[in-house]
Amino acid sequence: MFTPALQAELLVLFGLLTSHDERVVVDLGDSPHAKGMKVLVPRERADDPALLRRHKQRVAAEAAEREADRREVEAIARASGMEP
């Protein structure tokens, strides 16, 4: 039940707990390995396209790395005779 709305609320809560300035949730869209990416940024930077592009690239790269790791672990499991 980890819906996009819940993800946004958790980001807001995280921002309240860890930051002294006001932060907002920005929807970064989708990438091949991550759907509905969101990021928490200072309100005054929420319209900064360069910052948002860097965040999207970072989040997408992390998701791609996790996907590659998952495929590698599954390949190792299959080669070991285990069902992934």
Secondary structure as UniProt FT lines:
FT   HELIX           4..18
FT   STRAND          23..31
FT   TURN            32..33
FT   STRAND          34..42
FT   HELIX           43..45
FT   TURN            46..47
FT   HELIX           49..79
FT   TURN            80..81
//
